[in-house]
Amino acid sequence: MSTTIIRNARIVNEGKTFEGDVLIKGQRIERVGGEIATHGVVKEIDANGKLLIPGAIDDQVHFREPGLTHKGEIYTEARAAVAGGITSFMEMPNTVPQATTQKLLEEKYQRASECSLGNYSFFMGTTNSNLEEVLKTSAENVCGIKIFMGSSTGDMLVDDARILESVFSRSPLLIATHCEDEQMIKANLEAARATYGDLVPPSQHPIIRNDEACFKSSSFAVELAKKHGTRLHVLHISSAKETHLFANNIPLEKKMITAEACIHHLWFTDKDYLSKGNWIKWNPAVKKESDRDEIRKAVVDGRIDVIATDHAPHTKDEKEKSYFNCPSGGPLVQHAYLAMLDAVQEGWISIEKVVEKMAHAPAILFAIPDRGFIREGYFADLVLVDPNRPFTVKPSNILYKCGWSPFEGHEFNASILKTFVNGHLVYNEGVFDESQKGMRLKFNRKG
């Protein structure tokens, strides 16, 4: 059993930053404290001047396998994630084929066990016709159920009100929703086409997929959850109006309705379409500066509980197509923690709050045992950061299979130096040790 001691780190954990040592024995954290005495063969890492933070738990990624592996694979995207300090991820069901049966869902878990460098879980997908299959999903072994209450691929748009009522009333699992009103979007899209023809500019995206379409769908999901006592998690909040649907006066452990914000909605605004165009085309859309600023406030004051990525790679060729032919989504896992560390420098959020929203809160919200914190007995999912070593994003250091990033050319203030997954040093200053794979996440709940 290998033993590693990280000495003299600035440890960020549970609302505090303090100097100390962390002793890792095997897969878990043995000790956290001041000067820890060690015996026998121990690998030492001097972390003087460095930050030691829990690995992020990303509750929303699209790694594109199976069926869309020209965009990304579980192996390539998990590799990029651990290089960015994300040690666990939860992947979405809109692959080819879609994960809408228990058999197809388990095939994704099997594939991840063979190749993922990070810890993993996969959402069960919902359609208008697979309710009984959805209800078979294990509460202890699967992160949750995903419902697209807005555009998706194939038949994953769930727009039958009777089906939604049934899922919300009968599901014992957490339900995660993509919320945009499809009919409003279609009307806005036709209005844009009438004005611009086939040459709709990317700057129209937040007008087509506007705040009203998001609010109508999100408020409906919240209404259903309150009616049926459902455990609801609303993904990628993109508008100021939506933030007021969520409470900030309830402890996270007791919340039945929670919300997520994503890196792109915390960073970009509609002004960025002029320079970045389709490269920042996401669903839901990046909207006004006032929306971004209110989402930031909601993250800090507790209306929004989690920061995630919605990592969704497409090829350069796909993103360079015209508006109607360009898919929505972009890659973010490698640079998410770095983006939030820049936000700390900007002053609108603290490092302790970043760690809370990216590590602690997902662990609590999804009831993941022994992860998300730097605690004795917990899995050693840890990230060592140099806050004073700038990192410039360029093609030579982008690890996504798609080969591009919306942050290309940006210089972040910090660098990820080392990432431990289950006590294994999987990423070490640009070098990977792939001799050990990540683990399937478990959930401390009954279904």
C-alpha positions as CSV (number, residue, x, y, z in Angstrom):
1,M,0.0,0.0,0.0
2,S,1.6,3.2,-1.1
3,T,2.0,6.2,1.3
4,T,2.4,9.8,0.3
5,I,2.6,12.9,2.4
6,I,1.9,16.4,1.1
7,R,3.6,18.9,3.3
8,N,3.2,22.6,4.0
9,A,0.1,23.0,1.8
10,R,-2.4,25.8,2.0
11,I,-5.4,23.5,2.5
12,V,-8.8,24.8,1.4
13,N,-11.6,22.8,3.0
14,E,-15.0,23.4,4.6
15,G,-14.9,27.2,4.5
16,K,-11.4,27.6,5.8
17,T,-7.9,27.9,4.4
18,F,-5.0,26.7,6.7
19,E,-1.5,25.4,6.4
20,G,-0.8,21.8,7.1
21,D,0.0,18.3,5.9
22,V,-2.1,15.6,4.4
23,L,-1.1,11.9,4.6
24,I,-2.4,9.6,1.9
25,K,-2.3,5.8,2.6
26,G,-3.6,3.7,-0.2
27,Q,-6.8,5.1,-1.6
28,R,-7.7,7.3,1.3
29,I,-6.7,10.2,3.5
30,E,-5.0,8.9,6.6
31,R,-4.3,12.2,8.4
32,V,-4.9,15.9,8.1
33,G,-3.1,18.3,10.4
34,G,0.0,20.2,11.3
35,E,3.4,18.5,11.1
36,I,2.5,14.8,10.6
37,A,5.2,12.3,11.6
38,T,5.7,9.5,9.2
39,H,7.4,6.1,9.3
40,G,8.7,3.7,6.7
41,V,8.7,4.4,3.0
42,V,6.8,7.5,2.3
43,K,6.8,9.7,-0.8
44,E,7.0,13.4,0.2
45,I,5.7,16.3,-1.8
46,D,6.6,19.8,-0.7
47,A,3.6,22.0,-1.3
48,N,4.9,25.2,0.2
49,G,3.1,28.1,-1.4
50,K,0.6,25.8,-3.1
51,L,-3.1,25.3,-2.7
52,L,-4.4,21.8,-1.9
53,I,-8.1,21.5,-2.7
54,P,-10.6,18.6,-3.1
55,G,-11.1,17.3,-6.6
56,A,-14.1,18.8,-8.3
57,I,-17.2,16.7,-8.8
58,D,-18.7,17.7,-12.1
59,D,-22.4,16.8,-12.2
60,Q,-22.9,17.5,-15.9
61,V,-20.7,16.3,-18.8
62,H,-21.2,14.9,-22.3
63,F,-18.3,12.7,-23.1
64,R,-19.9,11.5,-26.4
65,E,-19.3,7.7,-26.0
66,P,-20.8,5.6,-27.5
67,G,-21.6,6.7,-31.0
68,L,-20.2,10.2,-31.2
69,T,-16.6,9.4,-30.6
70,H,-15.4,11.7,-33.4
71,K,-16.2,14.5,-30.9
72,G,-14.9,12.9,-27.7
73,E,-14.5,9.7,-25.7
74,I,-14.7,8.7,-22.1
75,Y,-11.0,8.2,-22.1
76,T,-10.0,11.5,-23.7
77,E,-12.4,13.7,-21.9
78,A,-11.9,12.1,-18.5
79,R,-8.1,12.5,-19.0
80,A,-8.7,16.2,-19.7
81,A,-10.9,16.5,-16.7
82,V,-8.3,15.1,-14.2
83,A,-5.7,17.4,-15.7
84,G,-8.1,20.2,-14.8
85,G,-8.7,19.0,-11.3
86,I,-12.0,17.3,-11.8
87,T,-11.7,13.9,-10.2
88,S,-15.3,12.7,-10.6
89,F,-18.0,13.2,-13.2
90,M,-21.6,12.4,-14.1
91,E,-22.2,11.9,-17.7
92,M,-25.4,12.5,-19.7
93,P,-27.5,10.0,-21.7
94,N,-27.8,11.7,-25.1
95,T,-25.3,9.4,-26.8
96,V,-25.8,7.1,-29.8
97,P,-27.6,4.9,-28.8
98,Q,-29.1,6.9,-26.0
99,A,-28.9,5.5,-22.5
100,T,-32.6,4.9,-22.1
101,T,-32.5,1.2,-21.1
102,Q,-30.8,-0.4,-18.1
103,K,-28.7,-2.5,-20.5
104,L,-27.4,0.4,-22.5
105,L,-26.8,2.3,-19.2
106,E,-24.7,-0.5,-17.8
107,E,-22.7,-0.7,-21.0
108,K,-21.5,2.8,-20.4
109,Y,-20.4,1.9,-16.9
110,Q,-18.5,-1.1,-18.2
111,R,-16.7,1.1,-20.8
112,A,-15.8,3.6,-18.1
113,S,-14.4,0.9,-15.9
114,E,-12.0,0.0,-18.7
115,C,-10.7,3.5,-19.6
116,S,-11.7,6.4,-17.3
117,L,-9.0,8.0,-15.3
118,G,-11.6,9.8,-13.2
119,N,-14.4,8.5,-11.0
120,Y,-17.7,8.2,-12.9
121,S,-21.4,7.9,-12.9
122,F,-24.0,8.0,-15.7
123,F,-27.5,9.4,-15.8
124,M,-30.5,7.3,-16.9
125,G,-32.3,9.0,-19.9
126,T,-36.0,9.6,-20.1
127,T,-38.2,9.6,-23.2
128,N,-41.9,9.9,-23.7
129,S,-42.1,6.1,-23.8
130,N,-39.7,4.5,-21.4
131,L,-41.1,5.2,-17.9
132,E,-41.1,1.7,-16.7
133,E,-37.5,1.2,-17.7
134,V,-36.6,4.5,-15.9
135,L,-38.2,3.3,-12.7
136,K,-35.9,0.3,-12.5
137,T,-32.9,2.6,-12.0
138,S,-30.8,1.9,-8.9
139,A,-30.7,4.8,-6.4
140,E,-27.5,3.5,-4.9
141,N,-25.6,2.9,-8.1
142,V,-26.8,5.6,-10.5
143,C,-26.5,9.4,-10.0
144,G,-30.0,10.2,-11.2
145,I,-32.5,10.5,-14.0
146,K,-32.2,13.1,-16.8
147,I,-35.1,14.8,-18.4
148,F,-34.7,17.1,-21.4
149,M,-37.5,19.5,-21.1
150,G,-36.0,21.4,-24.0
151,S,-34.2,20.5,-27.2
152,S,-32.2,17.3,-27.4
153,T,-31.2,14.6,-29.9
154,G,-33.3,11.8,-31.0
155,D,-36.5,11.2,-29.0
156,M,-35.1,12.5,-25.7
157,L,-37.3,15.7,-25.6
158,V,-39.9,14.9,-23.1
159,D,-42.8,17.1,-24.0
160,D,-45.8,15.0,-22.9
161,A,-47.3,16.5,-19.8
162,R,-48.7,13.2,-18.7
163,I,-45.3,11.5,-18.8
164,L,-43.7,14.4,-16.9
165,E,-46.4,14.1,-14.2
166,S,-45.8,10.3,-14.0
167,V,-42.0,10.6,-13.7
168,F,-42.1,13.4,-11.1
169,S,-44.7,11.6,-9.1
170,R,-43.2,8.1,-9.2
171,S,-39.4,8.6,-9.3
172,P,-37.5,7.9,-6.1
173,L,-34.3,9.2,-7.6
174,L,-33.0,12.7,-8.2
175,I,-34.3,14.2,-11.4
176,A,-32.0,16.5,-13.3
177,T,-33.6,18.7,-15.9
178,H,-32.6,20.7,-19.0
179,C,-35.3,23.4,-19.0
180,E,-36.2,25.4,-22.1
181,D,-39.7,25.8,-23.6
182,E,-39.6,24.2,-27.0
183,Q,-42.6,26.0,-28.5
184,M,-41.3,29.5,-27.5
185,I,-37.9,28.6,-29.0
186,K,-39.6,27.5,-32.3
187,A,-41.5,30.7,-32.6
188,N,-38.4,32.8,-31.9
189,L,-36.4,30.7,-34.4
190,E,-39.0,31.4,-37.1
191,A,-38.9,35.1,-36.4
192,A,-35.1,35.1,-36.7
193,R,-35.4,33.2,-40.0
194,A,-37.9,35.7,-41.3
195,T,-35.5,38.5,-40.6
196,Y,-32.1,36.9,-41.6
197,G,-33.0,34.0,-43.8
198,D,-30.4,31.2,-43.5
199,L,-27.8,33.7,-42.3
200,V,-28.8,34.1,-38.7
201,P,-25.9,35.5,-36.7
202,P,-24.8,33.8,-33.5
203,S,-25.7,37.0,-31.6
204,Q,-29.3,36.0,-32.1
205,H,-28.9,32.8,-30.1
206,P,-29.8,34.4,-26.7
207,I,-32.8,36.1,-28.4
208,I,-34.0,32.8,-29.9
209,R,-33.4,30.8,-26.7
210,N,-34.4,33.7,-24.4
211,D,-34.9,34.1,-20.7
212,E,-38.7,33.6,-21.0
213,A,-38.3,30.2,-22.6
214,C,-36.0,29.2,-19.8
215,F,-38.1,30.6,-17.0
216,K,-41.3,29.0,-18.3
217,S,-39.8,25.6,-18.4
218,S,-37.8,25.9,-15.1
219,S,-40.8,27.2,-13.2
220,F,-42.9,24.3,-14.5
221,A,-40.3,21.8,-13.3
222,V,-40.2,23.5,-9.9
223,E,-44.0,23.5,-9.8
224,L,-44.1,19.7,-10.6
225,A,-41.4,19.0,-7.9
226,K,-43.3,20.9,-5.2
227,K,-46.6,19.2,-6.2
228,H,-45.1,15.7,-5.9
229,G,-42.3,16.1,-3.4
230,T,-39.7,15.2,-6.0
231,R,-36.0,15.6,-5.6
232,L,-35.3,18.0,-8.4
233,H,-32.0,19.4,-9.7
234,V,-32.3,22.1,-12.4
235,L,-29.2,22.2,-14.6
236,H,-27.3,25.2,-16.2
237,I,-29.3,28.2,-15.0
238,S,-28.7,30.9,-17.6
239,S,-31.0,33.8,-16.7
240,A,-31.4,36.2,-13.8
241,K,-35.1,35.5,-13.6
242,E,-34.6,31.8,-13.0
243,T,-32.4,32.3,-10.0
244,H,-35.4,33.6,-7.9
245,L,-37.1,30.2,-8.2
246,F,-34.6,28.7,-5.7
247,A,-34.3,29.2,-1.9
248,N,-31.2,30.2,-0.1
249,N,-32.5,29.8,3.5
250,I,-32.5,26.0,3.6
251,P,-29.5,23.8,4.5
252,L,-28.3,22.0,1.4
253,E,-28.8,18.6,3.1
254,K,-32.5,19.4,3.4
255,K,-33.2,21.0,0.0
256,M,-35.5,19.1,-2.3
257,I,-35.1,21.5,-5.2
258,T,-31.5,22.6,-6.1
259,A,-29.8,24.3,-9.0
260,E,-26.6,24.4,-11.0
261,A,-24.6,27.1,-12.7
262,C,-22.1,26.4,-15.4
263,I,-18.7,27.9,-16.2
264,H,-19.8,29.5,-19.5
265,H,-22.8,31.3,-17.9
266,L,-20.5,32.6,-15.1
267,W,-17.8,33.8,-17.6
268,F,-19.2,34.9,-21.0
269,T,-22.0,37.4,-22.0
270,D,-23.9,38.2,-25.1
271,K,-21.1,40.8,-26.0
272,D,-18.8,37.9,-26.6
273,Y,-20.7,36.6,-29.6
274,L,-19.1,39.3,-31.6
275,S,-15.6,37.8,-31.2
276,K,-16.4,34.2,-30.5
277,G,-19.5,33.5,-32.5
278,N,-20.6,29.9,-32.6
279,W,-17.7,28.9,-30.3
280,I,-19.8,30.0,-27.4
281,K,-23.1,28.7,-28.7
282,W,-24.6,26.6,-25.9
283,N,-28.1,25.5,-24.9
284,P,-29.3,27.3,-22.8
285,A,-27.7,30.4,-24.4
286,V,-25.1,32.7,-22.9
287,K,-27.2,35.8,-22.2
288,K,-26.9,39.4,-21.0
289,E,-24.3,40.7,-18.6
290,S,-27.1,41.4,-16.1
291,D,-28.0,37.7,-16.3
292,R,-24.4,36.6,-15.7
293,D,-24.0,39.0,-12.8
294,E,-27.2,37.8,-11.1
295,I,-26.2,34.1,-11.6
296,R,-22.9,35.0,-9.9
297,K,-24.8,36.5,-6.9
298,A,-27.0,33.5,-6.7
299,V,-23.9,31.2,-6.5
300,V,-22.5,33.2,-3.7
301,D,-25.8,33.7,-1.7
302,G,-26.9,30.0,-2.0
303,R,-29.8,30.1,-4.4
304,I,-27.5,28.2,-6.8
305,D,-25.9,25.2,-5.2
306,V,-23.4,23.7,-7.6
307,I,-20.9,24.9,-10.3
308,A,-20.4,22.5,-13.1
309,T,-19.3,22.5,-16.8
310,D,-21.9,21.0,-19.1
311,H,-18.8,19.9,-21.1
312,A,-20.1,19.1,-24.6
313,P,-17.4,18.9,-27.3
314,H,-18.0,19.2,-31.0
315,T,-15.4,19.2,-33.8
316,K,-13.9,22.4,-35.2
317,D,-15.6,21.6,-38.5
318,E,-19.0,21.4,-36.8
319,K,-18.6,24.6,-34.9
320,E,-17.5,26.5,-38.0
321,K,-20.8,25.8,-39.8
322,S,-23.6,28.3,-40.2
323,Y,-25.9,29.0,-37.2
324,F,-28.6,26.5,-38.2
325,N,-26.0,23.7,-38.9
326,C,-23.7,24.4,-35.9
327,P,-24.4,22.2,-32.9
328,S,-24.5,23.8,-29.4
329,G,-22.0,23.0,-26.8
330,G,-18.3,23.3,-26.0
331,P,-15.4,21.7,-24.0
332,L,-14.7,23.0,-20.5
333,V,-13.5,20.3,-18.1
334,Q,-9.8,21.0,-18.4
335,H,-10.2,24.7,-17.6
336,A,-13.2,24.9,-15.2
337,Y,-11.2,25.1,-11.9
338,L,-8.8,27.5,-13.5
339,A,-11.6,29.8,-14.6
340,M,-13.0,29.9,-11.1
341,L,-9.6,30.6,-9.6
342,D,-9.5,33.6,-12.0
343,A,-12.9,34.6,-10.6
344,V,-11.4,34.5,-7.1
345,Q,-8.8,37.0,-8.4
346,E,-11.6,39.2,-9.8
347,G,-13.1,39.3,-6.3
348,W,-16.7,38.2,-6.8
349,I,-16.2,34.8,-5.1
350,S,-13.8,33.4,-2.5
351,I,-11.6,30.3,-2.9
352,E,-13.5,28.7,-0.1
353,K,-16.8,29.2,-1.9
354,V,-15.4,27.8,-5.2
355,V,-14.4,24.6,-3.4
356,E,-17.8,24.5,-1.7
357,K,-19.7,24.7,-5.0
358,M,-17.4,22.4,-7.1
359,A,-16.6,19.7,-4.5
360,H,-18.5,19.9,-1.2
361,A,-21.9,20.7,-2.6
362,P,-22.1,18.0,-5.3
363,A,-21.1,15.4,-2.8
364,I,-23.8,16.5,-0.4
365,L,-26.4,17.1,-3.1
366,F,-26.0,13.6,-4.7
367,A,-25.3,11.9,-1.3
368,I,-21.9,10.6,-2.4
369,P,-20.1,9.0,0.5
370,D,-16.5,9.7,1.4
371,R,-15.8,12.2,-1.3
372,G,-15.8,16.0,-1.9
373,F,-13.9,16.9,1.2
374,I,-10.4,16.8,2.6
375,R,-11.3,14.6,5.6
376,E,-9.6,11.7,7.3
377,G,-11.0,8.4,6.0
378,Y,-12.2,9.9,2.8
379,F,-11.0,9.0,-0.7
380,A,-7.9,11.0,-1.6
381,D,-9.3,12.9,-4.5
382,L,-7.0,15.9,-4.3
383,V,-5.7,18.7,-6.5
384,L,-2.5,20.7,-5.9
385,V,-2.6,24.2,-7.5
386,D,0.2,26.7,-8.0
387,P,-1.7,30.0,-7.7
388,N,1.3,32.0,-9.0
389,R,2.1,30.0,-12.1
390,P,0.2,31.4,-15.1
391,F,-1.2,29.0,-17.7
392,T,-2.0,30.1,-21.2
393,V,-4.5,27.9,-23.2
394,K,-3.1,27.0,-26.6
395,P,-3.5,24.2,-29.1
396,S,-0.4,22.4,-27.9
397,N,-1.8,22.0,-24.3
398,I,-5.5,21.4,-25.1
399,L,-6.3,17.8,-24.2
400,Y,-9.9,17.5,-25.5
401,K,-10.2,15.2,-28.5
402,C,-11.9,18.1,-30.4
403,G,-8.7,20.1,-30.1
404,W,-10.2,23.5,-29.2
405,S,-11.3,25.5,-26.3
406,P,-13.4,28.7,-25.9
407,F,-10.6,29.9,-23.6
408,E,-7.9,29.5,-26.3
409,G,-5.4,32.4,-26.0
410,H,-6.5,33.2,-22.4
411,E,-3.9,33.3,-19.7
412,F,-5.1,31.9,-16.4
413,N,-3.5,33.1,-13.2
414,A,-3.0,29.6,-11.8
415,S,-1.9,26.1,-12.9
416,I,-3.0,22.6,-11.9
417,L,0.1,20.8,-10.8
418,K,-1.0,17.4,-9.6
419,T,-4.3,15.5,-9.3
420,F,-4.8,12.5,-7.1
421,V,-7.8,10.1,-7.8
422,N,-8.4,7.6,-5.1
423,G,-4.9,8.2,-3.7
424,H,-3.3,7.6,-7.1
425,L,-1.2,10.4,-8.6
426,V,-2.8,10.3,-12.0
427,Y,-1.6,13.7,-13.3
428,N,1.8,15.2,-12.4
429,E,2.7,18.5,-14.2
430,G,1.7,17.3,-17.6
431,V,2.6,13.6,-17.2
432,F,-0.1,11.0,-16.7
433,D,0.1,7.7,-14.8
434,E,-2.7,5.6,-16.3
435,S,-1.9,2.4,-14.4
436,Q,-5.0,2.8,-12.3
437,K,-8.5,3.7,-13.4
438,G,-11.2,5.7,-11.6
439,M,-14.1,4.1,-9.6
440,R,-17.8,3.9,-10.1
441,L,-19.5,6.4,-7.7
442,K,-21.9,5.2,-5.1
443,F,-24.7,7.1,-3.5
444,N,-25.9,6.9,0.1
445,R,-29.6,6.6,-0.5
446,K,-32.3,4.1,-0.9
447,G,-34.7,3.7,-3.8
